[in-house]
Amino acid sequence: MSGPGMLTALLVLPWLAAVLMAVVGRSAAFGRLLAMATMLVVAWLGIALFAAFDGASGTLQYGIVLPWMPALGANLRFALDGYNVYFMLLTVLLFPAVLACAWQTDEGCSPLYLALLLALEGALLGTFLTQDLLVFFVLWEAVLIPMVLLILVFGGAQRRRAAQTFFLYTMAGSVLLLAAVIWLGAEVAQQTGRWAFDYASLQALQLTHAQQLLVFIAVGLACAVKSPLFPFHAWLPLAYGEASPSGTALMAGVLSKMGAFGFIRFAVPLCPDVAQQLAPAVMLLAAASIVYGAVLALRQQHYKMLVAYASLSHMGYILLGLFSLHPTGVHGAMVQVLSHGLAVAGLFLLLGLLEQRRGAQWLQVHGLATRAPSFAVVLMLFVLASLALPLTSGFAAEFMVLLGAFSAGYTHWLEGAGPGMLAAVLLAATGVVLGATYMLQFARSLVFDDSSVAERLPDLRVRELLALAPLLLLIVWIGVRPATWMDKVDTAVVAIARSPSVVVVGANHAQ
């Protein structure tokens, strides 16, 4: 199969399976097998495309174009590039892991749940892979429908309130994004005489400083809500707390990356002058999000909320590295997308497996090291990745983010532009210590505290180990050999940083 054919199958298969599930998926066994087979095929296609992707070419690869609304210049354009290749890989890896961990639950046997899961995967892949801004907005909104239904139907006691809060917050951000989409299309029409929404046309626009500022604010606010970032995170505690374990893993692991993708794909490339001007302020906001989320995580007794606020903290590193506009920092931000998605999804899935075993009493479980050793080992590996232990992906990402941000901040200060960026980096560095503190407290309580009743707990099953093993493999692989991954996004990183002469950390990167 050719590259474009593989990309087409990657995009279409989840939607076809979702429709088939809705039509004939009354049998739980048939539905689960169909959903898992589809997700595994999609994962294989995604891994093959990622492996074959040439990050040094700087061009769109495996592109497909289908007419949609020619009068508006909007077409169904999809392709792989350095901006979206990490996001595609993360999506195709997490969905089969999520389904495998929910295999024996009530929701895992529900045709509605399986159809929503497949539709969500299809919408996410389309959102990341499209090369047309109008199509991006449509799919950005389409993601909201299955996710809200997953919370509403399969969530906890306050699921209606959680779904409503999540919907209203994200819709508020989407209104601003829609305004930016329409205005950019109109600006293309004014400058070229034709409507267009493809990324190449948008990046060729000549925007004034005021126009860049308006686009940056509209896109940035929409992405800050979706991520979420402090202080736009008010929907997070309720949505993460009330969603089912699989829903929470997907929200934290993939959906939150939609906000990061918006910053990486649109906010900085389309508004480079404003991004550079506002970089110190945005980095201070990112540092505040890192510290705020870490402090709230320290105060949590509920494991799920601790990981939720830890996720809020770790998302700040993506923004910090990106707006350093330094190649090393931007590389760190891109690696953090993968690292955080893998680690936080793994933690939420393990907490979900614990809930499956003990029901409402799962929060009273302690001493996993003696009662479920395999469970304890796998949990500790995800914890160590989250606290950025060397030789894990978390260390590679956070080290590059802080190094790049410090280099940019120090240069900024020496040039007499003020200490704002440097102060942001120093503040963000405290998040490393706070992160290690709350994650080790979490591990000590759940894994090593043996004060509860000595009751045996079923250990991880082979199916569950197989589901989580690919996530752990990538965490270690990225930590040990980050350069093999960084090569895939080199061209995009240089385009964002606009500083090709700066030394970039990693093999085959020269000054």
QUIFEN-V822107 format. One record per residue. RES is the residue in one letter. BURIAL is + if it has 16 or more other C-alpha atoms within 10 Angstrom, else -. Layout:
# QUIFEN-V822107
res->(RES & RES)
burial->(BURIAL & BURIAL)
This chain:
# QUIFEN-V822107
res->(M & S & G & P & G & M & L & T & A & L & L & V & L & P & W & L & A & A & V & L & M & A & V & V & G & R & S & A & A & F & G & R & L & L & A & M & A & T & M & L & V & V & A & W & L & G & I & A & L & F & A & A & F & D & G & A & S & G & T & L & Q & Y & G & I & V & L & P & W & M & P & A & L & G & A & N & L & R & F & A & L & D & G & Y & N & V & Y & F & M & L & L & T & V & L & L & F & P & A & V & L & A & C & A & W & Q & T & D & E & G & C & S & P & L & Y & L & A & L & L & L & A & L & E & G & A & L & L & G & T & F & L & T & Q & D & L & L & V & F & F & V & L & W & E & A & V & L & I & P & M & V & L & L & I & L & V & F & G & G & A & Q & R & R & R & A & A & Q & T & F & F & L & Y & T & M & A & G & S & V & L & L & L & A & A & V & I & W & L & G & A & E & V & A & Q & Q & T & G & R & W & A & F & D & Y & A & S & L & Q & A & L & Q & L & T & H & A & Q & Q & L & L & V & F & I & A & V & G & L & A & C & A & V & K & S & P & L & F & P & F & H & A & W & L & P & L & A & Y & G & E & A & S & P & S & G & T & A & L & M & A & G & V & L & S & K & M & G & A & F & G & F & I & R & F & A & V & P & L & C & P & D & V & A & Q & Q & L & A & P & A & V & M & L & L & A & A & A & S & I & V & Y & G & A & V & L & A & L & R & Q & Q & H & Y & K & M & L & V & A & Y & A & S & L & S & H & M & G & Y & I & L & L & G & L & F & S & L & H & P & T & G & V & H & G & A & M & V & Q & V & L & S & H & G & L & A & V & A & G & L & F & L & L & L & G & L & L & E & Q & R & R & G & A & Q & W & L & Q & V & H & G & L & A & T & R & A & P & S & F & A & V & V & L & M & L & F & V & L & A & S & L & A & L & P & L & T & S & G & F & A & A & E & F & M & V & L & L & G & A & F & S & A & G & Y & T & H & W & L & E & G & A & G & P & G & M & L & A & A & V & L & L & A & A & T & G & V & V & L & G & A & T & Y & M & L & Q & F & A & R & S & L & V & F & D & D & S & S & V & A & E & R & L & P & D & L & R & V & R & E & L & L & A & L & A & P & L & L & L & L & I & V & W & I & G & V & R & P & A & T & W & M & D & K & V & D & T & A & V & V & A & I & A & R & S & P & S & V & V & V & V & G & A & N & H & A & Q)
burial->(- & - & + & + & - & + & + & + & + & + & + & + & + & + & + & + & + & + & + & - & + & + & - & - & + & - & - & - & - & - & + & + & - & + & + & + & - & + & + & + & + & + & + & + & + & + & + & - & + & + & - & - & + & + & + & - & - & - & - & + & + & + & + & + & - & - & - & - & - & - & - & - & + & + & + & + & + & + & + & + & + & + & + & + & + & + & + & + & + & + & + & + & + & + & + & + & + & + & + & + & + & + & + & - & - & - & + & + & + & + & + & + & + & + & + & + & + & + & + & + & + & + & + & + & + & + & + & + & + & + & + & + & + & + & + & + & + & - & + & + & - & + & + & + & - & + & + & + & + & + & + & + & + & + & + & - & - & - & + & + & - & + & + & - & + & + & + & - & + & + & + & - & + & + & - & + & + & + & - & + & + & - & - & + & + & + & + & + & + & - & - & - & - & - & + & + & + & + & + & - & - & + & - & - & - & - & + & - & - & - & - & + & + & + & + & + & + & + & + & + & + & + & + & + & + & + & + & + & + & + & - & + & + & - & + & + & - & + & + & + & + & + & + & + & + & + & + & + & + & + & + & + & + & + & + & + & + & + & + & + & + & + & + & + & + & + & + & + & + & + & + & + & + & + & + & - & - & - & + & + & - & + & + & + & + & + & + & + & + & + & + & + & + & + & + & + & + & + & - & + & - & - & + & + & + & + & + & + & + & + & + & + & + & + & + & + & + & + & + & + & + & + & + & + & + & + & + & + & + & + & + & + & + & + & + & + & + & + & + & + & + & + & + & + & + & + & + & + & + & + & + & + & + & + & + & + & - & - & - & - & - & + & + & - & + & + & + & + & + & + & + & + & + & + & + & + & - & + & + & + & + & + & + & + & + & + & + & + & + & - & + & + & + & + & + & + & + & + & + & + & + & + & + & + & + & + & + & + & + & + & - & + & + & - & - & - & - & - & - & + & + & + & + & + & + & - & + & + & + & - & + & + & - & + & + & + & - & + & + & + & - & + & + & + & + & + & + & + & - & + & - & - & - & - & - & - & + & - & + & + & - & - & - & + & + & - & + & + & - & - & + & + & - & + & + & + & + & + & + & + & + & + & + & - & + & + & + & + & + & + & + & + & + & + & + & + & + & - & - & + & - & - & - & + & + & + & - & - & - & - & -)
